[in-house]
Amino acid sequence: MNLVAIAGFTQKLTKVSGYIPESKDSSVLVQLIINDPKAIKIANQRLLEAKTDQGLFSFDFEIDTPSMIVIKAQGRNILFPGVYNLLVEPGDSLNIKIPSLKKLGLLNIEVTGNGKEKIDFLKEIIKPLVPIYKTDPHYQSLQFRFETTDRKLNCIDSVYRSFKGKISQHAKDILRAYQYHYTLDIPLLGIARNKSDSVRYFFDKYIILKKRMNVLLDPEVINYFPPHVLYNYVYLASFTNPAQQTGINFIKNNPIDFANLIIKNFDKNSAIKEYLLADLTLSNLARNMLSDNAKDLYNFYGENVSINSVFFLEVQNLYNYNILNLAPGSTFFKFELPDSTGTVHRLNDYKGKVIVLDFWFYGCVGCAQITKALDLLETRFDRNKVEFISVNIDTRKTWLAGIGKFTSLNATHLYTDEQHANHPLIKYLNFTTYPKLVVIDQNGKMVGSPPDPRSKGEEFVRFINSL
């Protein structure tokens, strides 16, 4: 049986409590999000909410395996800048003091209680990284990007070796891999898009020869961070100059070719191979629903992964959900969403029109890119026949600030009315990545995902006009 390894623990009550002095005489919403490492996309998060009472908040929950958590106060991650997540183990009891909501971040919070050593370990990692990030120039040559990333990874390794606090080896390995991931994420993404002939030389020198990826390729830690870095590693390792040879959208446009590269690179590491293939297939099914590409990739996954794989059922369940609920021709969800005046818009209001739904959030880079494409393409349609509806998942204030930047100015602008990604429409469509375009026909029936207007503008126009 090939499984991504997850350390065995029994279900234990775990506690996260805290104090926000600024909210002693008022009430602040605190949210705790628990990520389940045994799932990739579907139901892998639990959201707990509490309002402060005299500045105090408390969460009790049960987990049976080490889990990453996010803590937000007034919608802001209390750990950033610094990190995005904390690691808790079953039975931990953390108490967190947030001295100021105006100055958040890992290094500005005070943590006591059982399990605090994991936070101490993260703080020790972050301290030497801060001055390096502060002195990094905005523009970085290819060589400098590799060199500064190498310095940061050396800092992480140094703390990993020298830290003497009481922390399990498994937790220590998870946290080192977690920091490796976020240190490598943006640099490798930029390097994968760089067309310089020196890409392969520096990649081999700083990544391959130093065996940097070994930290991330431990089956016991792989499911504690997103797969972006490993995707770009496979991409960079498979071509001499990937951006020149394949174009920057290779992974998205050629999922089966990329899946074959995953198998080529990790055929002897079944846990990594199966995790990456599962994530690739789940992402494609969420983004493209039941397109030919999505169905072909699902079939490829079934042919190359054991049914005993820990993520096999999750992939199968999402495919079956799409078949039952999101197949072309199925009746679309009867949504109700408000605009900026409070007027509620319903699916039936647009009967007789083709609807293009554009889902976005403030700060989404892909959303900003797709906005530029839609701004140009929308003018080519008869607005009496085609309705572009922008759907935002942020708070009202953030939503309004993003119009024209992260979504087309000329669309009909609606939002999920403070329900964020928990709105029934988002849950019905069952996706987690943005931007997301969905097309509905004149009779309120599902059509599916259109061609990406950023790279396939003419195909997008023909797709909409064919309805």
N, C-alpha and C positions, 0 to 999 in steps of 0.2 A: 504494500500500500504506500503510495507516494503522497505525503502530506507536507504542507508547510508546518514546521514544528511550532507548537505553542506550549510553553511550560505549564506543567500541571499544578493547579491550585484548587482548593475547595472553595465553594461559594462563601464569601465572608462579607460582613457588614463593613463598609468603608465610609469614612466621614471627611467632609471638607467643610470647614466653618471659617468665619472671618469677621473682621470689624473694619468699618469705614467711618472714621471719626466725622467726616463731613456730612454724613447722613444721620447723625445722632438725633437731629430735630426734624428730619424729613424722611422720605421713603425712596430708596433706590432699587430698581430692578436688577437682580443679579441672576445670571444664567450660567448653568454648568452643562457642558456638552460632553458626553462620554462616548468615545469611539471604540467600537468592538473590533478587535484585531482579527476575529474569526470571520468577518464579512468584509467585502471590498466596497460594494456600492449600496446594496439593498438593506435598509433597516440597520445600518452599521452605526447609527448614532441615537443616543437617548438624550433628550433635552429636559433638564430640570430647571425650574424657575422658583425664585423666592424674593420677597421684598424685605429690605432691611427693617428691623424693629429696634429702635434706639441705636442704630448703627450696626447691629449684628445680623448675620445671615448664617444659615446652616443647611447642609445637604447630607442625607444619609442614603446610601445605595449599596446594592450588593453586586460584586463582580467575582468571577472565578479565575481571572487571568490578568496579568498586568495590562493596564489600559491607559491610553492617552486621553487627557481631558483638556478642555478649553474653559476658561472662566471669563465671563464678560460682566462689566458693570456699566449701566447706561449704554449698552450696545457696543462698548469698547473692550477689546481684549486687554486684561490687566497685566498680561505678561509681556506685551510688546511696547517698546522695542526690547529685544533680547531674544525671546523665543515665542512660539505660538501655542505650544502645548506643554503640559506637565505630565509626568508618568506617575501613576498611582498603582500600588499593588494591593491585593485583597487584604483587608484588615488595617490599612493605613488610616491615620487620623490626623489630618493637617489643619492647622489654624493659621489663617493668613490675615495679616494686618496691611491695609492699603492706606498709607498715610495721606495721600492726596490723589484725587481723581484727575487733577490737572497734570500730574507727573507720574504716569504709569510706567510699567516696564519691570522686567524680572529683577533688576538690580535695585529697584526702589520699593519692593514689597518685603515684608518681614514674615518669615515662616517658622513656626514651631510645631512640635508634635511628632508622632510616629510617622516616619517616612520623609522627614525634612532633609535627610542626607542626600536624597536624590535632587532636591532643589539646590542644596549647597554645591553639589557636583556640577550642575548646570551653571550656577553662578561663577564657579571657578573657571569653567570653560569660556564663558562670555567675557569675563574681565580682560583677558589679553587680546581678545578679538576686537573689542570696541575701538582702541586706538588705531588698529590697522584699517578698519573700515572708514574711520574718520579721515585718514590721510590718503585713502584711495582717490585718485583723480576721477572726475566725471568721465573723461575720455581715457580709455585704456587700450594700448596696443595689444595685439594678440599675445606677444611674449609676456608683457606685464600682467595680463589677466591670468595666465598660467602661473606666474611667479607669486602673485599675491594670494591666489587660491592655495598654492602649495604652502605658503607661510601660515595661513589660517589652519590648514589641516595639521601642520606640525604642532601648532598650539593645542589643538584638540587632543592629539596623541600624547603630548607632554603631560597634560592634566590627567588624562586617562591612566597613564603609568604612575603618576605621583600621588594621586588622591588617596587619602588614608581613611576617609569617612566610612561609616558603617553602611554599606550598600551591597546588595547582592550582585554577583557577577553578571547574571542575566540582565538586570536593570542597567548596569554599567554599560554592557554591550549595546543594549537598545538605545541608550542616550547618546553614546558615541556615534552610532550609525545615524541617529536622528540628526545630530549636528553636522555630520558629514553630508547628509542629503541636502540640507538647506545651505550649506557652504558651497556645494557643487552645482546646485540647481540652476541658478541664473547664469553663472559662467559657462557651463556646458551648453545651455540653450543658445547663448550668444555665439559660442565657438562652432556649434553645429550649423549656424547660419552664415559663418564666415567663409568666404571663397578664396582665402589666401592659400597659396601653395605650401605654406609652412604649417598648416593645421595638423597634418599627420605627424610631422617631426616633433612638435611640442606635445601633442597628445601622447605619443609613445614615450617621450622623455619624462613627463610629469605624471601621467596616469598609468600607463601600461607597465613601464619598468619599475615604478615605485609600488605597483600592486595596490593602488589606492582603492580599487573597487572591492577588494576582498572584505573590507569592513561592512559593505552593504550586501555582500553575497552570502551571509550567514543565514541559513534557513530559519533560525530562531528569532531573527530580527526583521526579516524582509517585509512583514506585514504591518510594521509600525510606522511606515512613512510612504508617501505616494511613489509611484514607479517612474516619475519623470526623468530622474537622473539615469536610471538603468535603461530607459528607452533611448536617451541620447548617447549613452555609452555604447549600446548595440549599434546605433546608427553610425557613430564615429568610428567604431572598431571595424565596421564592415566595408568601408569605402576609403580610398586614399584621400579624396576631397569630396565629401558627401554633398555639400551645397552646390558644387559645380556639376557633379555627376547625376544627381537625382532631383534637385530643387528642394526648397525648404519644406514643402508640404508632402514629402514622400510618405511619412507614416500615416497621415490622414487619408491620402489619396490611394495608397497601395497597401491596405491592411494585411492582405494575405502574403504579399511579398515580405512585409515586415515580420509577420508571424513566422515565416520560414527562417528569417535571420535570427529570431529569438531561439528557435530550435537549434540552429547551427551553432550559436554561441553557448547555449546552456543545455545541450542534449544530455550531458553527464551530470547535470545538477537539476534533477527533476523538480525539486521544490521551487526553485527560482523560475524555471521554464513554465511550470503550471500556473504560478502566481501571475507572471507577466501575460501569458496567453489569456488567462481569465479576465484580467483587467482590460486588456485590449479588446476582447470580445464584448464585455459589459459596456465599455465606453462607446463602442460602435453601435451596439443595440440601443443605448440610451440616446445617442446623437442621431442616428439614422433610422431607428425603429425597425421597419421591415423592408428597407431598400434591398436591392439585389446584393450589394456589397455586404450588408449586415447579415443577410441569410447565408451567403457563401462563407463568411468568416465563422458564423456559428457552426456550420457543418464541418469546417476545417478544425475547429476547436474539438468537436466531438470525435473526430477521427484521430486526434493526436494527444488527447488527454484521457487518463484513466477515469472511469466513472467513480472511482473511490477517492479522487482528488477532493480536498477539503472545500474547494470552491465550485465543484462541478454542479451541485444542486442550485447554487445561486445563479449561475449562468443559465441553466435550464429553466429556472423559474422566471427569469426576466424575459427570456424568449417566449415562453408560454403566455406570460402576461401580455406581451405585445401582440401575440396572435389573437388573444381573446378580446383585447380592449383597444388596440391602436392600429388594427389592420385597415388598409385603404377601404373606404366604403362604410366603415363602422360609424355609428352615430357619435358625434363629438360631445364632449362634456358641456353641459349647459351652464356656462360660467356666468358669474355676476361680479363685475369689477367697477369701482368708482373712478371718475376722472377728478381733476383738480377742483371742480365746483361741488363735488359730492354726488353728481348725477351717476346713477348706476347704469352700466352698459351690459346688455345681455346678448348671448349668441343669436337669439331670434331677431334682435334689432337689425341684423345684417343679412337677413335672408335675401337671397337673390344676388349677393356679392361673393366673390372669392375673397377670403380673409387670409392675410399673411400676419401671423403672430410673431412678434420679435420680443423674446425674453432677455432681460439684461439686468445688470446691477452697476452701481457707481464704482468706477475704478477698474472695470473689466477691460483689459487691453484689446481682447478680441472683439468686444462690443464696440469699442471706438473704431476699430478697423472696419467692421461690417457696416457701421453707420455711414462712413464715407462712401461705400459702395451703394448702399440703399438710397442715399441722397441723390445720386446720379440716376439710378435705375427707376425710382418711383415716378419720375416725370414721363416715363415711357408708357404708363398705363392710364387707362380711363378710370378716374376715381369714382365714377358711377358704377363701375363694374368690379373694381378691386379696392379693398380696404386694407391699409396697413395699420395694424394695431400694436402699439408698443406696450409691453407689460413689465413693470419694474417690481423688484422684490425688496427694496429698501424701505426705510422710514419715509414718511411724506416729505420731510425737509430735504433729505438726501436725493430722493426721487426727482423732485423739481429742479434741484441744482444740476442734475446730470442730463437733462433734456437738451438735445443739440450737441452734446459731447459724446455721450455713450449710446444714444439712440437718435433716430432721425427727427429733425425738428418738425417735419410736416405730417408725421403720423398722428393717429388718435392715441392720446396718452392716458393709460390706465395703470393702476398699481394694486398690489395685493392687500391693501388696507391694513397695514401693520401686522399681517400674518406671515410676511416674508415668504420663505420657501415652504412653510407649513400650510399654505393656502391649498384648498382642495384641487384647484386646477393644476398646480405644480405637482402635487402628489399623484394626480391622475396621469399626467404625462411621464412621471417617474424618472426625471432626469436630474443631474447634479452639476453639469458643466454648462458654461455660458460662453458666447451667446448661443441661443437656441431659436431656430426658425421652424414654425409649423404652419402648414397650409391646410385650410378648410374650404370645401367647395361651396357652391351657391345654395345647396340644400342642407348645410350644416353637417356634412359628412367628412370624415377624416380623409385627407389626401396623403399627407406625410411630410417628410423633410425635403425642401427643394434643393437644387444644386447650390453650392456655396457662392453667393454673389461676389465675394472677394476675389475668387480665382476663376469663376465660371459665370461671369455676368450674362453673356449671351444665352447660355443654357438656362440660367435662371429665368430670363425673360420668356424664352420659348416654353418652359415648364408652366409658368403662370398663364400664358396666353393659350395654352392647349386645353385649359379647363373650361 
